[in-house]
Amino acid sequence: MSIKLIEKLSNGFGAPGFEDDIIDILKDSVKNLSRERDSINNLYFGLEERKFEKFTVAVDAHSDEVGFMVKEICRNGSIKFLTLGGWVSGNIPCTQVQIKNSRGEYIRGVVTSKPPHFMTEEDRKKMPVIGDMTIDIGTSSYEETIEIYGIDVGDPIVPEVNFSYDEKINVMMGKAFDNRLGCAAVVDVLNRLENSNLDVNLVGIISSQEETGARGAKVAAQKVQPDFIIVFEGSPADDTFKDEFSSKGALGKGIQMRVVDSSMISNPRVIKFAKDIAKKYNIDIQIIARDGGGTNGGNYHTANEGIPVLVLGVPTRYIHTPYAYASFADYNSGVNLAVEIIKELNGEIISKF
């Protein structure tokens, strides 16, 4: 089921703040747990089943992807846009995109680029500026864009890419692996532990707006009040520009366990516990220390009275671009590790973190 679910999620539309389509895909994916949606577009599994006497463990992943929003419509019908999330401007031109209008229709367009025939020597050397870019949907006037296609300021936009899976090398290609891979992992963990006699309550969180400040996680921390949380991420791979010794995000080498980034220093007791579990069950892991970036863990670990957090990332090449590669084996390593960790957790262990 995982590959089919990942395909649906990767192909799905879910710009920050507009995660509705992804929630619709996910809401029935966990059959035997209650589900609840809040006003910020977080989706929760298992809140009603919690027992007061048990500690609560949550598994989290964010549903949004880096995208864009319509800023204005030009006289010639082209569309200026804002970015939602972290983009490098050079990765945007010539991207095929979908715009979702207020009628729920998806309009195909292309981010424009100036043909080389019209470029000066100076133009060729400059990095493109996002504020100068437009999206062309084939129209030639303001009226056509507004009246025929119903596009207006505030409409969300995401790249349009079709997912594929190469069984020969066990590698997936698609968009939004940050963080639809995590969403699928949350579902797999919840379903695999469905009939387990756990010593903890287990709650699933599909959080919103991570790419624009991890806002959904702030709300989820207050609502769920977890005692421990595992955050799944699509995490940057580095194996295409680092050697085998310095790379800690290589495809096929295991799930990434993050010890530091700009938003969080991981609890060393949590890291040791997770490493021991990985060793016990022969699960491949890669330890990554990053001086930039951040995850929902940044908000969770300082929420309430401080929540112990473990961040597990599926290494993803070309993250925050329209196209990405990831290993299905690494994905499974993350799911397997989370399952075994949760099986061994209890209140006494969590209290020592």
Secondary structure, 3 states (H helix, E strand, C coil): CHHHHHHHHHHCCCCCCCCHHHHHHHCCCCCCCCEEECCCCCEEECCCCCCCCCCEEEEEEECCCCEEEEEEECCCCCEEEEEECCCCHHHCCCCEEEEECCCCCEEEEEECCCCHHHCCHHHHHCCCCHHHCCEECCCCCHHHHHHHCCCCCCCEEEECCCCEEECCCCEEEECCHHHHHHHHHHHHHHHHCCCCCCCCEEEEEEECCHHHCCHHHHHHHHHHCCCEEEEEEEEECCCCCCCCCCCCCCCCCCEEEEEEECCEECCHHHHHHHHHHHHHCCCCEEEEECCCCCCCHHHHCCCCCCCCEEEEEEEEECCCCCCEEEEHHHHHHHHHHHHHHHHHCCHHHHHCC
